[in-house]
Amino acid sequence: MKELVEKVADLVAQFNKDANAQIENGNKAAGVRARKASLEIEKIMKDFRKASLDASKQ
């Protein structure tokens, strides 16, 4: 589960960087990367939820 938390932290940092580049500089490519990162975050968070539920049942 620790690996999932680290992966989420990395993806959120990447998302923040790209989203800020889009907002501040109008960088369209950064917007595409930010949207892609948001989809990856969603998938990883679902995996985290499953792992967390399994850990709480033990």
Secondary structure, 3 states (H helix, E strand, C coil): CHHHHHHHHHHHHHHHHHHHHHHHHCCHHHHHHHHHHHHHHHHHHHHHHHHHHHHHHC
